C-alpha cells in the first residue's frame, strides 16, 4: 500500500517508485479504467470506448503527475 501512495504522489517525503513498480501500478490503473468504461458504456462501439478510455486515462495520469510535482515542491504553471 505504501508503493501505491508513492505512485499516486501522496508521499510527504517526495519519494517515487521504481520503474517496475510504476509499470505495475500503471497497468493495474489502466485495467481498472478500462473495466469502468466498459461497465458505464456497455452498448457503445469500440471506437467510442477507446476515446473515452484515453480521455479518462489522460486525466488520471495528469492528476498523478500534479500530485508528484506538488509533493516534491515544484510549481508548474497550469496548462
Secondary structure by P-SEA (a helix, b strand, c coil): caaaaaaaccccccccccaaaaaaaaaaaaaaaaaaaaaacccccaaaaaaaaaaaaaaaaaaaaaaaaaaaccccccc
